[in-house]
Amino acid sequence: MNLEKIMNDLEKKHPGEMEYLQAVREVLESLEEVVNQNPQFEAKGIIERIVEPDRVLTFKVPWVDDNGKVHVNLGYRVQFNNAIGPYKGGLRFHPSVNLSILKFLGFEQIFKNSLTTLPMGGGKGGSDFDPKGKSDAEIMRFCQSLMLELWRIIGPETDVPAGDIGVGGKEIGYMFGMYKKLTMEHVGVLTGKGRNWGGSLIRPEATGFGAVYFAQEMLATKGLDFTGKNVAVSGFGNVAWGAIAKVTELGGKVLTISGPDGYIYDPDGISGEKIDYLLELRASNQDIVKPYSLEFQNAQFVAGKRPWEVKCDVALPCATQNELGKADAENLISNGVICVAEGANMPSTPEAVEVFKHHKILFGPGKAVNAGGVATSGLEMSQNALKYNWSREEVDAKLHEIMRNIHASCVKYGTQEDGYIDYVKGANIAGFLKVANAMIDQGVI
């Protein structure tokens, strides 16, 4: 495989799509050896085919605000690869959304979904619409307008979107309602649904739970666990909330959360009513964490910074892509971090990842660590197909087992001669092989 030629060709076809190109390079660097050892992959053009989405839909989303003013946002759906199952991936509503970000997320989703072993392909979508500061009525009108276009290309056996940043249960409900009206069908076309109309228990906290289950397996390779460990978490949404709850349950102490305005350092630990307060903070729709410091004594707010300067044993970046850079990684190393597990999608820059690998730190990439969210979405799809609901304990047990198996796959393909586990390489190879072999079986399409 000629990596540089492939990347040069992609850069010419997709100039300026930095996030997408970064994600592709990171994956292909891990796959070079396995592709060269298996000539059938090159003969069938697997790499050239897997790095390009099957199709991309871009469309306008007009909506009217409460004052009668018309707004127009852009909507997207990237259907990347469906070799092993229907396209599956979230919808993100955020001003930063563009085609490059969604292609990066959709590409990563292929391998993440493959790692779960559930029959799900990779996709992603969303809009540059910002729900912050919008009324419920405005959000409803936007979601309904978006679904007027999106419904044409999704379905329970075709493409099953879910939530992501800016898209929670409320937004999923509004979109599902419009889909149901347009198609006259009540089917499992979206995941993250309300519990009373087809949703699954544990789905909101699943990504965070799964990230901690994976980190727990990583620590176990060193004979360690979360008991007594200080943990730094970024973000304060569903992923961070779920991770904080599970770390606390396993005996760890979470010291930080963060938002666009800065981070909170709570030396007493974030537990009990403080975890519940995170839900109130998120529901306020202000997208800031400073109010936490006003609510709880001893908590400190640090404006305009990220939490990676705080001394910790375990770091869980759960906010957004490229939030943890080289200097942050060096800070964590200097402060004695043992394990870094990515709860968000690609939150560490390539330079930061190299720092962690150089120092032989336990480092888990997002496509493996945060696969618990889409895994539980897959479990929701299964429950919808069965017309049956599993208990909270059953879903949690299945999630835990899936994360344990993902870790085992990463160890299988990522263990180096010196015993160090390259989780990035292991996750990429394990996820790739299943999809690549399915693509070969199905012909050049």
C-alpha positions as a Python dict, from the first residue, in 0.01 Angstrom:
ca = {
    (1, 'M'): (0, 0, 0),
    (2, 'N'): (139, 336, -103),
    (3, 'L'): (14, 551, 185),
    (4, 'E'): (150, 883, 60),
    (5, 'K'): (3, 836, -288),
    (6, 'I'): (-338, 756, -140),
    (7, 'M'): (-322, 1060, 88),
    (8, 'N'): (-202, 1290, -193),
    (9, 'D'): (-490, 1175, -412),
    (10, 'L'): (-740, 1234, -131),
    (11, 'E'): (-600, 1581, -60),
    (12, 'K'): (-647, 1673, -425),
    (13, 'K'): (-1005, 1545, -426),
    (14, 'H'): (-1099, 1693, -88),
    (15, 'P'): (-886, 2005, -31),
    (16, 'G'): (-922, 2172, 306),
    (17, 'E'): (-1108, 1884, 473),
    (18, 'M'): (-853, 1863, 752),
    (19, 'E'): (-1047, 1658, 1008),
    (20, 'Y'): (-1143, 1397, 750),
    (21, 'L'): (-789, 1372, 610),
    (22, 'Q'): (-644, 1350, 962),
    (23, 'A'): (-876, 1060, 1049),
    (24, 'V'): (-798, 872, 728),
    (25, 'R'): (-421, 908, 774),
    (26, 'E'): (-439, 788, 1135),
    (27, 'V'): (-627, 474, 1032),
    (28, 'L'): (-420, 395, 723),
    (29, 'E'): (-91, 428, 910),
    (30, 'S'): (-210, 146, 1136),
    (31, 'L'): (-330, -68, 845),
    (32, 'E'): (-25, -46, 618),
    (33, 'E'): (133, -367, 746),
    (34, 'V'): (-183, -579, 740),
    (35, 'V'): (-278, -456, 391),
    (36, 'N'): (69, -537, 257),
    (37, 'Q'): (43, -887, 407),
    (38, 'N'): (-294, -950, 240),
    (39, 'P'): (-266, -878, -134),
    (40, 'Q'): (-638, -943, -189),
    (41, 'F'): (-715, -610, -20),
    (42, 'E'): (-507, -419, -273),
    (43, 'A'): (-630, -629, -564),
    (44, 'K'): (-991, -544, -479),
    (45, 'G'): (-918, -175, -419),
    (46, 'I'): (-1043, -198, -60),
    (47, 'I'): (-850, 103, 71),
    (48, 'E'): (-948, 331, -216),
    (49, 'R'): (-1312, 228, -173),
    (50, 'I'): (-1335, 239, 206),
    (51, 'V'): (-1197, 593, 240),
    (52, 'E'): (-1471, 743, 20),
    (53, 'P'): (-1834, 761, 139),
    (54, 'D'): (-2100, 573, -54),
    (55, 'R'): (-2294, 898, -83),
    (56, 'V'): (-2328, 1243, 73),
    (57, 'L'): (-2655, 1432, 96),
    (58, 'T'): (-2641, 1810, 150),
    (59, 'F'): (-2960, 2012, 173),
    (60, 'K'): (-3104, 2339, 300),
    (61, 'V'): (-3313, 2343, 618),
    (62, 'P'): (-3542, 2649, 627),
    (63, 'W'): (-3725, 2725, 952),
    (64, 'V'): (-3910, 3013, 1116),
    (65, 'D'): (-3819, 3152, 1459),
    (66, 'D'): (-4066, 3269, 1723),
    (67, 'N'): (-4057, 3623, 1582),
    (68, 'G'): (-4154, 3508, 1234),
    (69, 'K'): (-3805, 3548, 1085),
    (70, 'V'): (-3695, 3287, 830),
    (71, 'H'): (-3358, 3115, 879),
    (72, 'V'): (-3176, 2870, 653),
    (73, 'N'): (-2924, 2617, 782),
    (74, 'L'): (-2741, 2337, 604),
    (75, 'G'): (-2826, 1973, 668),
    (76, 'Y'): (-2603, 1675, 591),
    (77, 'R'): (-2607, 1297, 588),
    (78, 'V'): (-2289, 1104, 507),
    (79, 'Q'): (-2363, 739, 432),
    (80, 'F'): (-2011, 601, 444),
    (81, 'N'): (-2015, 221, 434),
    (82, 'N'): (-2287, -43, 475),
    (83, 'A'): (-2087, -361, 412),
    (84, 'I'): (-2181, -518, 747),
    (85, 'G'): (-2518, -356, 815),
    (86, 'P'): (-2738, -46, 775),
    (87, 'Y'): (-2563, 290, 799),
    (88, 'K'): (-2548, 391, 1166),
    (89, 'G'): (-2425, 709, 1326),
    (90, 'G'): (-2541, 1020, 1505),
    (91, 'L'): (-2677, 1357, 1403),
    (92, 'R'): (-2485, 1658, 1537),
    (93, 'F'): (-2635, 2009, 1570),
    (94, 'H'): (-2359, 2264, 1624),
    (95, 'P'): (-2231, 2577, 1445),
    (96, 'S'): (-1897, 2402, 1379),
    (97, 'V'): (-2058, 2125, 1172),
    (98, 'N'): (-1927, 2100, 818),
    (99, 'L'): (-1868, 1826, 565),
    (100, 'S'): (-1510, 1757, 676),
    (101, 'I'): (-1612, 1696, 1038),
    (102, 'L'): (-1901, 1471, 939),
    (103, 'K'): (-1686, 1271, 698),
    (104, 'F'): (-1424, 1223, 970),
    (105, 'L'): (-1693, 1108, 1213),
    (106, 'G'): (-1858, 882, 954),
    (107, 'F'): (-1525, 724, 860),
    (108, 'E'): (-1442, 655, 1225),
    (109, 'Q'): (-1792, 515, 1271),
    (110, 'I'): (-1723, 234, 1021),
    (111, 'F'): (-1454, 83, 1243),
    (112, 'K'): (-1621, 167, 1573),
    (113, 'N'): (-1941, -10, 1469),
    (114, 'S'): (-1744, -305, 1337),
    (115, 'L'): (-1567, -342, 1673),
    (116, 'T'): (-1900, -390, 1851),
    (117, 'T'): (-1957, -704, 1635),
    (118, 'L'): (-2317, -584, 1582),
    (119, 'P'): (-2447, -558, 1221),
    (120, 'M'): (-2407, -182, 1172),
    (121, 'G'): (-2239, 16, 896),
    (122, 'G'): (-2095, 366, 932),
    (123, 'G'): (-2260, 702, 877),
    (124, 'K'): (-2293, 1050, 1026),
    (125, 'G'): (-2499, 1362, 978),
    (126, 'G'): (-2623, 1683, 1126),
    (127, 'S'): (-2647, 2056, 1072),
    (128, 'D'): (-2477, 2386, 1154),
    (129, 'F'): (-2794, 2477, 1347),
    (130, 'D'): (-2719, 2590, 1703),
    (131, 'P'): (-2987, 2477, 1952),
    (132, 'K'): (-2833, 2694, 2225),
    (133, 'G'): (-3067, 2978, 2314),
    (134, 'K'): (-3352, 2846, 2099),
    (135, 'S'): (-3701, 2786, 2233),
    (136, 'D'): (-3855, 2438, 2228),
    (137, 'A'): (-4089, 2553, 1952),
    (138, 'E'): (-3797, 2674, 1737),
    (139, 'I'): (-3608, 2348, 1790),
    (140, 'M'): (-3921, 2152, 1698),
    (141, 'R'): (-3973, 2348, 1377),
    (142, 'F'): (-3609, 2302, 1279),
    (143, 'C'): (-3615, 1926, 1348),
    (144, 'Q'): (-3935, 1885, 1149),
    (145, 'S'): (-3791, 2079, 855),
    (146, 'L'): (-3473, 1871, 857),
    (147, 'M'): (-3672, 1547, 858),
    (148, 'L'): (-3876, 1664, 556),
    (149, 'E'): (-3561, 1595, 354),
    (150, 'L'): (-3383, 1330, 561),
    (151, 'W'): (-3672, 1081, 569),
    (152, 'R'): (-3616, 994, 203),
    (153, 'I'): (-3285, 815, 267),
    (154, 'I'): (-3324, 661, 615),
    (155, 'G'): (-3507, 356, 747),
    (156, 'P'): (-3465, 71, 998),
    (157, 'E'): (-3288, -148, 740),
    (158, 'T'): (-3123, 137, 547),
    (159, 'D'): (-2983, 408, 774),
    (160, 'V'): (-3054, 454, 1145),
    (161, 'P'): (-2941, 793, 1282),
    (162, 'A'): (-2900, 870, 1653),
    (163, 'G'): (-2814, 1168, 1871),
    (164, 'D'): (-2481, 1343, 1913),
    (165, 'I'): (-2370, 1688, 2028),
    (166, 'G'): (-2676, 1914, 2033),
    (167, 'V'): (-2916, 1627, 1969),
    (168, 'G'): (-3074, 1463, 2273),
    (169, 'G'): (-3402, 1294, 2350),
    (170, 'K'): (-3607, 1605, 2273),
    (171, 'E'): (-3463, 1649, 1925),
    (172, 'I'): (-3487, 1277, 1850),
    (173, 'G'): (-3854, 1292, 1953),
    (174, 'Y'): (-3936, 1580, 1721),
    (175, 'M'): (-3759, 1413, 1427),
    (176, 'F'): (-3920, 1076, 1495),
    (177, 'G'): (-4264, 1237, 1511),
    (178, 'M'): (-4220, 1395, 1168),
    (179, 'Y'): (-4080, 1072, 1020),
    (180, 'K'): (-4381, 882, 1156),
    (181, 'K'): (-4621, 1136, 1006),
    (182, 'L'): (-4452, 1127, 664),
    (183, 'T'): (-4425, 748, 639),
    (184, 'M'): (-4721, 639, 855),
    (185, 'E'): (-4483, 387, 1016),
    (186, 'H'): (-4378, 345, 1379),
    (187, 'V'): (-4042, 172, 1330),
    (188, 'G'): (-3694, 181, 1480),
    (189, 'V'): (-3560, 442, 1238),
    (190, 'L'): (-3384, 647, 1508),
    (191, 'T'): (-3211, 544, 1829),
    (192, 'G'): (-3197, 741, 2150),
    (193, 'K'): (-3577, 739, 2154),
    (194, 'G'): (-3788, 801, 2463),
    (195, 'R'): (-3834, 501, 2690),
    (196, 'N'): (-4213, 505, 2635),
    (197, 'W'): (-4194, 480, 2256),
    (198, 'G'): (-3915, 241, 2167),
    (199, 'G'): (-3606, 361, 2352),
    (200, 'S'): (-3362, 155, 2553),
    (201, 'L'): (-3263, 183, 2915),
    (202, 'I'): (-2907, 311, 2973),
    (203, 'R'): (-2880, 471, 2626),
    (204, 'P'): (-2816, 829, 2755),
    (205, 'E'): (-2528, 721, 2980),
    (206, 'A'): (-2404, 432, 2764),
    (207, 'T'): (-2109, 607, 2598),
    (208, 'G'): (-1971, 718, 2933),
    (209, 'F'): (-2036, 381, 3096),
    (210, 'G'): (-1868, 202, 2807),
    (211, 'A'): (-1565, 433, 2815),
    (212, 'V'): (-1509, 353, 3181),
    (213, 'Y'): (-1559, -20, 3125),
    (214, 'F'): (-1291, -5, 2854),
    (215, 'A'): (-1055, 200, 3074),
    (216, 'Q'): (-1113, -53, 3352),
    (217, 'E'): (-990, -330, 3120),
    (218, 'M'): (-688, -118, 3025),
    (219, 'L'): (-597, -64, 3390),
    (220, 'A'): (-639, -436, 3457),
    (221, 'T'): (-353, -512, 3214),
    (222, 'K'): (-130, -341, 3474),
    (223, 'G'): (-300, -506, 3770),
    (224, 'L'): (-484, -184, 3856),
    (225, 'D'): (-843, -60, 3885),
    (226, 'F'): (-1028, 267, 3953),
    (227, 'T'): (-1024, 232, 4331),
    (228, 'G'): (-862, 542, 4480),
    (229, 'K'): (-769, 688, 4140),
    (230, 'N'): (-799, 1060, 4067),
    (231, 'V'): (-969, 1116, 3732),
    (232, 'A'): (-981, 1424, 3507),
    (233, 'V'): (-1282, 1444, 3276),
    (234, 'S'): (-1350, 1703, 3006),
    (235, 'G'): (-1696, 1799, 2884),
    (236, 'F'): (-2016, 1796, 3086),
    (237, 'G'): (-2269, 1636, 2852),
    (238, 'N'): (-2405, 1283, 2842),
    (239, 'V'): (-2066, 1119, 2787),
    (240, 'A'): (-1899, 1300, 3076),
    (241, 'W'): (-2205, 1248, 3298),
    (242, 'G'): (-2211, 873, 3235),
    (243, 'A'): (-1834, 842, 3280),
    (244, 'I'): (-1837, 1035, 3608),
    (245, 'A'): (-2121, 823, 3746),
    (246, 'K'): (-1946, 496, 3658),
    (247, 'V'): (-1601, 606, 3781),
    (248, 'T'): (-1758, 704, 4114),
    (249, 'E'): (-1937, 369, 4134),
    (250, 'L'): (-1605, 189, 4077),
    (251, 'G'): (-1429, 380, 4356),
    (252, 'G'): (-1256, 657, 4162),
    (253, 'K'): (-1266, 1031, 4233),
    (254, 'V'): (-1351, 1268, 3946),
    (255, 'L'): (-1191, 1610, 3989),
    (256, 'T'): (-1290, 1804, 3676),
    (257, 'I'): (-1548, 1886, 3412),
    (258, 'S'): (-1514, 2143, 3135),
    (259, 'G'): (-1707, 2355, 2887),
    (260, 'P'): (-1640, 2620, 2622),
    (261, 'D'): (-1593, 2877, 2901),
    (262, 'G'): (-1323, 2686, 3095),
    (263, 'Y'): (-1304, 2403, 3347),
    (264, 'I'): (-1412, 2319, 3700),
    (265, 'Y'): (-1168, 2174, 3954),
    (266, 'D'): (-1348, 2017, 4250),
    (267, 'P'): (-1096, 1881, 4504),
    (268, 'D'): (-1379, 1715, 4698),
    (269, 'G'): (-1474, 1506, 4395),
    (270, 'I'): (-1781, 1514, 4170),
    (271, 'S'): (-2026, 1264, 4314),
    (272, 'G'): (-2378, 1226, 4453),
    (273, 'E'): (-2592, 1536, 4405),
    (274, 'K'): (-2314, 1696, 4201),
    (275, 'I'): (-2360, 1433, 3930),
    (276, 'D'): (-2733, 1507, 3928),
    (277, 'Y'): (-2653, 1878, 3900),
    (278, 'L'): (-2469, 1811, 3573),
    (279, 'L'): (-2805, 1722, 3418),
    (280, 'E'): (-2948, 2057, 3532),
    (281, 'L'): (-2642, 2236, 3398),
    (282, 'R'): (-2681, 2071, 3060),
    (283, 'A'): (-3056, 2127, 3050),
    (284, 'S'): (-3002, 2502, 3102),
    (285, 'N'): (-2883, 2511, 2738),
    (286, 'Q'): (-2621, 2775, 2826),
    (287, 'D'): (-2323, 2550, 2741),
    (288, 'I'): (-2112, 2681, 3032),
    (289, 'V'): (-1975, 2520, 3350),
    (290, 'K'): (-1903, 2826, 3566),
    (291, 'P'): (-2238, 2796, 3753),
    (292, 'Y'): (-2108, 2472, 3910),
    (293, 'S'): (-1850, 2673, 4108),
    (294, 'L'): (-2127, 2896, 4242),
    (295, 'E'): (-2335, 2597, 4346),
    (296, 'F'): (-2073, 2392, 4533),
    (297, 'Q'): (-1828, 2514, 4795),
    (298, 'N'): (-1455, 2454, 4729),
    (299, 'A'): (-1511, 2407, 4354),
    (300, 'Q'): (-1288, 2636, 4147),
    (301, 'F'): (-1362, 2770, 3799),
    (302, 'V'): (-1063, 2822, 3568),
    (303, 'A'): (-1163, 3039, 3273),
    (304, 'G'): (-1051, 2970, 2917),
    (305, 'K'): (-849, 2658, 2993),
    (306, 'R'): (-881, 2281, 2967),
    (307, 'P'): (-844, 2044, 3262),
    (308, 'W'): (-526, 1869, 3147),
    (309, 'E'): (-307, 2072, 3382),
    (310, 'V'): (-472, 1902, 3682),
    (311, 'K'): (-275, 1616, 3838),
    (312, 'C'): (-458, 1288, 3779),
    (313, 'D'): (-410, 914, 3738),
    (314, 'V'): (-663, 871, 3458),
    (315, 'A'): (-771, 1123, 3193),
    (316, 'L'): (-1102, 1087, 3008),
    (317, 'P'): (-1136, 1349, 2731),
    (318, 'C'): (-1512, 1351, 2666),
    (319, 'A'): (-1572, 1687, 2494),
    (320, 'T'): (-1482, 1721, 2125),
    (321, 'Q'): (-1221, 1657, 1856),
    (322, 'N'): (-864, 1786, 1894),
    (323, 'E'): (-921, 1921, 2246),
    (324, 'L'): (-603, 1764, 2385),
    (325, 'G'): (-280, 1881, 2220),
    (326, 'K'): (88, 1799, 2253),
    (327, 'A'): (145, 2042, 2542),
    (328, 'D'): (-158, 1898, 2724),
    (329, 'A'): (-22, 1546, 2677),
    (330, 'E'): (316, 1651, 2815),
    (331, 'N'): (142, 1810, 3115),
    (332, 'L'): (-43, 1486, 3185),
    (333, 'I'): (278, 1283, 3157),
    (334, 'S'): (462, 1521, 3390),
    (335, 'N'): (181, 1487, 3643),
    (336, 'G'): (201, 1109, 3642),
    (337, 'V'): (-99, 1004, 3435),
    (338, 'I'): (-131, 626, 3397),
    (339, 'C'): (-415, 592, 3148),
    (340, 'V'): (-582, 814, 2885),
    (341, 'A'): (-909, 686, 2737),
    (342, 'E'): (-1093, 892, 2474),
    (343, 'G'): (-1462, 929, 2553),
    (344, 'A'): (-1504, 1174, 2263),
    (345, 'N'): (-1427, 1124, 1894),
    (346, 'M'): (-1059, 1194, 1816),
    (347, 'P'): (-1012, 1440, 2106),
    (348, 'S'): (-633, 1397, 2103),
    (349, 'T'): (-427, 1552, 1825),
    (350, 'P'): (-183, 1324, 1638),
    (351, 'E'): (105, 1495, 1821),
    (352, 'A'): (-56, 1421, 2158),
    (353, 'V'): (-107, 1056, 2065),
    (354, 'E'): (261, 1029, 1975),
    (355, 'V'): (356, 1167, 2317),
    (356, 'F'): (144, 905, 2492),
    (357, 'K'): (285, 623, 2279),
    (358, 'H'): (643, 743, 2324),
    (359, 'H'): (603, 726, 2700),
    (360, 'K'): (424, 388, 2681),
    (361, 'I'): (115, 527, 2851),
    (362, 'L'): (-207, 327, 2835),
    (363, 'F'): (-388, 512, 2555),
    (364, 'G'): (-730, 410, 2422),
    (365, 'P'): (-863, 572, 2101),
    (366, 'G'): (-1219, 698, 2072),
    (367, 'K'): (-1332, 445, 1814),
    (368, 'A'): (-1280, 171, 2074),
    (369, 'V'): (-1332, 353, 2404),
    (370, 'N'): (-1655, 534, 2316),
    (371, 'A'): (-1814, 251, 2118),
    (372, 'G'): (-2052, 186, 2408),
    (373, 'G'): (-2292, 450, 2281),
    (374, 'V'): (-2344, 301, 1938),
    (375, 'A'): (-2333, -49, 2087),
    (376, 'T'): (-2632, 37, 2304),
    (377, 'S'): (-2799, 197, 2002),
    (378, 'G'): (-2751, -140, 1834),
    (379, 'L'): (-2912, -305, 2135),
    (380, 'E'): (-3202, -59, 2101),
    (381, 'M'): (-3238, -162, 1736),
    (382, 'S'): (-3247, -527, 1845),
    (383, 'Q'): (-3517, -455, 2103),
    (384, 'N'): (-3721, -267, 1842),
    (385, 'A'): (-3694, -560, 1600),
    (386, 'L'): (-3799, -803, 1873),
    (387, 'K'): (-4079, -573, 1996),
    (388, 'Y'): (-3939, -638, 2341),
    (389, 'N'): (-3760, -442, 2615),
    (390, 'W'): (-3466, -564, 2821),
    (391, 'S'): (-3417, -458, 3183),
    (392, 'R'): (-3155, -205, 3288),
    (393, 'E'): (-2941, -486, 3428),
    (394, 'E'): (-2964, -686, 3104),
    (395, 'V'): (-2864, -390, 2886),
    (396, 'D'): (-2577, -296, 3118),
    (397, 'A'): (-2448, -654, 3122),
    (398, 'K'): (-2458, -674, 2742),
    (399, 'L'): (-2280, -337, 2716),
    (400, 'H'): (-2012, -446, 2961),
    (401, 'E'): (-1953, -768, 2767),
    (402, 'I'): (-1929, -580, 2436),
    (403, 'M'): (-1668, -341, 2579),
    (404, 'R'): (-1473, -631, 2725),
    (405, 'N'): (-1470, -800, 2384),
    (406, 'I'): (-1363, -480, 2207),
    (407, 'H'): (-1072, -452, 2449),
    (408, 'A'): (-975, -813, 2382),
    (409, 'S'): (-974, -747, 2005),
    (410, 'C'): (-751, -443, 2053),
    (411, 'V'): (-510, -648, 2262),
    (412, 'K'): (-508, -927, 2002),
    (413, 'Y'): (-409, -701, 1714),
    (414, 'G'): (-227, -427, 1904),
    (415, 'T'): (21, -607, 2132),
    (416, 'Q'): (378, -525, 2030),
    (417, 'E'): (693, -737, 2066),
    (418, 'D'): (791, -553, 2384),
    (419, 'G'): (447, -619, 2537),
    (420, 'Y'): (317, -264, 2494),
    (421, 'I'): (-43, -256, 2369),
    (422, 'D'): (-91, -14, 2080),
    (423, 'Y'): (-467, 27, 2117),
    (424, 'V'): (-485, 257, 1814),
    (425, 'K'): (-336, -6, 1587),
    (426, 'G'): (-534, -286, 1747),
    (427, 'A'): (-868, -106, 1713),
    (428, 'N'): (-805, -4, 1353),
    (429, 'I'): (-699, -351, 1239),
    (430, 'A'): (-977, -534, 1425),
    (431, 'G'): (-1242, -297, 1290),
    (432, 'F'): (-1100, -299, 937),
    (433, 'L'): (-1071, -673, 882),
    (434, 'K'): (-1441, -748, 931),
    (435, 'V'): (-1550, -470, 696),
    (436, 'A'): (-1281, -539, 434),
    (437, 'N'): (-1364, -909, 414),
    (438, 'A'): (-1735, -828, 381),
    (439, 'M'): (-1656, -587, 96),
    (440, 'I'): (-1461, -859, -84),
    (441, 'D'): (-1747, -1107, -40),
    (442, 'Q'): (-1998, -859, -187),
    (443, 'G'): (-1800, -764, -498),
    (444, 'V'): (-1696, -428, -637),
    (445, 'I'): (-2001, -208, -578),
}
